[in-house]
Amino acid sequence: MQEFSFQTGTEIKRIILFLHGYGADGEDLLNIGKHWQDSLPHTLFVAPNAPYPHPQIPNGFMWFDFKDVSNITPEDIKDGLNKTRPIIQDYVQTLSRKYVVSLSQIIPVGFSQGAMIALDLLACEPEIQAAIDYAGIYYPMNNFIENATSKRALLVHGTDDTVVPYHHMPEAQKALTNLGIHVTPITCAELGHSINAVGILAGATFLKEAS
């Protein structure tokens, strides 16, 4: 997968892994790292393109496809996560080896479809300890780890999101909490399917506390 990246400092101690939304590319989220870089020294910010070209959007990519993007079903998400999980797990393992950074210091940060991947990694990969979900969905799978009490998740969602409706955030909070994951929810009033300054600031605070 093609990736975009920059780092702070010469020694890398943690990796922030940006996972873009459906039809976007790696560069779409990387600029958020510019807002975070001063407070996160010794950090590699990396943003890969998803593995599959989007069939309708030139230069756009997707982590998996939907049968009908206007009517996303749980079956779509389950099938897509099962298809993509081995790819992203192999990718984070490669990052860990390449930069000699433990998986516990790799934090996935996803938007929309990328947030589904980020939360799935948090729930299914034992060593991943933290994740940020911007406007995503958590789909409970049967292969989640049994003891997740050391894990943390930040969920950020706009109340006016018409692409991934706001109700998915409290649903994700409940499901992740039931796994033992400590969840911090942030509601962004009147925000649509996007990330605003409130969410970026909350992300920076979460990452500083998680590092």
C-alpha positions as CSV (number, residue, x, y, z in Angstrom):
1,M,0.0,0.0,0.0
2,Q,1.3,3.5,-0.9
3,E,1.8,5.5,2.3
4,F,2.4,9.1,3.3
5,S,4.3,10.0,6.4
6,F,6.3,12.5,8.4
7,Q,8.0,12.2,11.8
8,T,8.9,14.4,14.8
9,G,12.4,14.0,16.1
10,T,15.1,11.5,14.9
11,E,14.1,8.7,17.2
12,I,10.6,7.1,16.7
13,K,9.0,5.9,19.9
14,R,5.3,5.7,18.7
15,I,3.4,5.6,15.5
16,I,0.1,7.3,14.7
17,L,-1.6,5.3,12.0
18,F,-4.2,7.3,10.0
19,L,-6.9,5.3,8.3
20,H,-8.9,7.4,5.8
21,G,-12.5,7.2,4.8
22,Y,-14.3,5.6,1.9
23,G,-13.2,7.0,-1.4
24,A,-10.4,9.2,0.1
25,D,-6.6,8.5,0.2
26,G,-3.8,8.6,2.8
27,E,-3.1,12.3,2.5
28,D,-6.7,13.1,3.5
29,L,-6.0,12.8,7.2
30,L,-2.3,13.3,7.4
31,N,-2.6,17.1,8.0
32,I,-4.3,16.3,11.3
33,G,-0.9,15.2,12.4
34,K,0.4,18.7,11.8
35,H,-1.9,19.9,14.5
36,W,-0.6,17.2,16.9
37,Q,3.1,17.2,16.1
38,D,4.3,19.7,18.7
39,S,2.7,17.8,21.5
40,L,3.9,14.4,20.3
41,P,7.7,14.2,20.0
42,H,9.4,11.1,18.6
43,T,6.3,10.2,16.7
44,L,5.9,8.8,13.2
45,F,2.6,9.9,11.5
46,V,1.8,7.4,8.7
47,A,-1.2,7.3,6.4
48,P,-1.5,4.5,3.9
49,N,-3.9,4.3,1.0
50,A,-6.5,1.6,1.5
51,P,-5.8,-1.5,-0.5
52,Y,-8.6,-1.3,-3.0
53,P,-9.3,1.5,-5.7
54,H,-12.7,3.0,-5.4
55,P,-14.7,2.1,-8.5
56,Q,-16.3,5.5,-9.0
57,I,-13.9,8.0,-7.5
58,P,-10.7,8.7,-9.4
59,N,-7.6,8.4,-7.2
60,G,-9.9,7.3,-4.3
61,F,-9.5,4.1,-2.3
62,M,-11.5,2.0,0.1
63,W,-10.8,-0.6,2.8
64,F,-13.7,-2.6,1.6
65,D,-16.8,-2.1,-0.6
66,F,-20.4,-1.8,0.2
67,K,-23.2,-3.3,-1.8
68,D,-25.2,-0.1,-1.4
69,V,-23.4,2.9,0.2
70,S,-26.7,4.5,0.9
71,N,-27.9,1.5,2.9
72,I,-24.9,0.0,4.7
73,T,-25.8,-3.3,6.4
74,P,-24.2,-5.1,9.3
75,E,-23.4,-7.9,6.8
76,D,-21.5,-5.5,4.6
77,I,-19.4,-4.4,7.6
78,K,-18.8,-7.9,8.9
79,D,-17.7,-9.2,5.5
80,G,-15.6,-6.2,4.8
81,L,-13.8,-6.3,8.2
82,N,-13.1,-10.0,7.7
83,K,-11.7,-9.3,4.3
84,T,-9.5,-6.4,5.4
85,R,-8.4,-7.4,8.8
86,P,-5.5,-9.7,7.7
87,I,-4.2,-7.0,5.4
88,I,-4.2,-4.3,8.1
89,Q,-2.8,-6.6,10.8
90,D,0.1,-7.5,8.5
91,Y,0.6,-3.8,7.8
92,V,0.9,-2.9,11.5
93,Q,3.2,-5.8,12.1
94,T,5.4,-4.6,9.2
95,L,5.4,-1.0,10.8
96,S,6.4,-2.5,14.1
97,R,9.3,-4.4,12.7
98,K,10.5,-1.7,10.3
99,Y,10.6,1.1,13.0
100,V,11.3,-1.2,16.0
101,V,8.2,0.1,17.8
102,S,6.0,-2.2,19.8
103,L,2.4,-2.7,18.7
104,S,1.3,-1.2,22.0
105,Q,2.8,2.1,20.7
106,I,0.9,2.0,17.4
107,I,-2.3,3.9,17.7
108,P,-4.9,3.7,14.8
109,V,-6.8,6.9,14.1
110,G,-9.7,6.4,11.7
111,F,-12.4,8.4,10.0
112,S,-15.7,6.9,8.8
113,Q,-14.8,3.5,7.2
114,G,-11.3,3.9,8.5
115,A,-12.7,4.3,12.0
116,M,-14.4,0.9,11.6
117,I,-10.9,-0.6,10.9
118,A,-9.4,1.3,13.8
119,L,-11.9,0.0,16.3
120,D,-11.8,-3.5,14.9
121,L,-8.0,-3.5,15.4
122,L,-8.4,-2.3,19.0
123,A,-10.9,-5.0,19.8
124,C,-9.2,-7.9,18.0
125,E,-5.4,-7.2,18.2
126,P,-4.2,-7.9,21.8
127,E,-1.3,-5.5,21.8
128,I,-3.1,-2.5,20.3
129,Q,-3.9,-0.4,23.4
130,A,-5.6,2.7,22.0
131,A,-7.6,4.0,19.1
132,I,-9.5,7.1,17.9
133,D,-12.8,6.8,16.0
134,Y,-14.0,9.8,14.1
135,A,-17.5,9.3,12.8
136,G,-17.3,5.6,12.6
137,I,-19.1,2.4,13.5
138,Y,-18.0,-0.4,15.8
139,Y,-19.2,-3.8,14.6
140,P,-18.8,-6.5,17.3
141,M,-17.0,-9.6,16.1
142,N,-16.5,-13.0,17.7
143,N,-12.8,-12.8,17.7
144,F,-12.4,-9.9,20.2
145,I,-9.8,-10.3,22.9
146,E,-11.1,-11.4,26.3
147,N,-9.3,-9.0,28.6
148,A,-9.4,-5.4,27.3
149,T,-9.3,-3.5,30.5
150,S,-6.0,-1.8,29.7
151,K,-7.4,-0.5,26.3
152,R,-8.8,3.0,25.6
153,A,-10.9,4.5,22.8
154,L,-11.8,8.0,21.9
155,L,-15.1,8.3,20.0
156,V,-15.9,11.6,18.3
157,H,-19.1,12.1,16.3
158,G,-21.2,15.0,15.0
159,T,-24.9,15.2,15.9
160,D,-25.8,16.2,12.3
161,D,-23.9,13.4,10.5
162,T,-26.2,12.1,7.8
163,V,-23.7,9.6,6.3
164,V,-22.9,7.7,9.5
165,P,-25.7,8.8,11.9
166,Y,-24.8,9.9,15.4
167,H,-26.6,7.0,17.1
168,H,-23.7,4.8,16.1
169,M,-21.5,6.5,18.7
170,P,-23.5,5.5,21.8
171,E,-23.9,2.1,20.3
172,A,-20.1,1.8,19.9
173,Q,-19.6,3.1,23.4
174,K,-21.8,0.5,24.9
175,A,-20.3,-2.4,23.0
176,L,-16.7,-1.4,23.6
177,T,-17.4,-0.7,27.3
178,N,-18.9,-4.2,27.5
179,L,-15.5,-5.6,26.4
180,G,-13.8,-3.7,29.2
181,I,-12.4,-0.9,27.0
182,H,-12.3,2.5,28.6
183,V,-14.2,4.8,26.3
184,T,-14.2,8.6,26.1
185,P,-17.1,9.9,24.0
186,I,-17.0,13.4,22.4
187,T,-20.2,14.8,20.9
188,C,-19.8,17.6,18.4
189,A,-23.0,19.6,18.2
190,E,-24.3,20.5,14.7
191,L,-21.3,18.8,13.0
192,G,-21.9,16.7,9.9
193,H,-19.7,13.9,8.5
194,S,-16.5,15.6,9.2
195,I,-13.8,16.4,11.8
196,N,-13.7,19.8,13.4
197,A,-11.4,21.7,15.8
198,V,-13.1,20.2,18.8
199,G,-12.4,16.7,17.6
200,I,-8.8,17.5,16.7
201,L,-8.1,19.0,20.1
202,A,-9.7,16.0,21.8
203,G,-7.5,13.7,19.8
204,A,-4.4,15.5,20.8
205,T,-5.3,15.3,24.5
206,F,-6.2,11.6,24.2
207,L,-2.9,10.8,22.5
208,K,-0.8,12.7,25.0
209,E,-2.5,10.8,27.8
210,A,-2.1,7.5,25.9
211,S,1.6,7.9,25.2
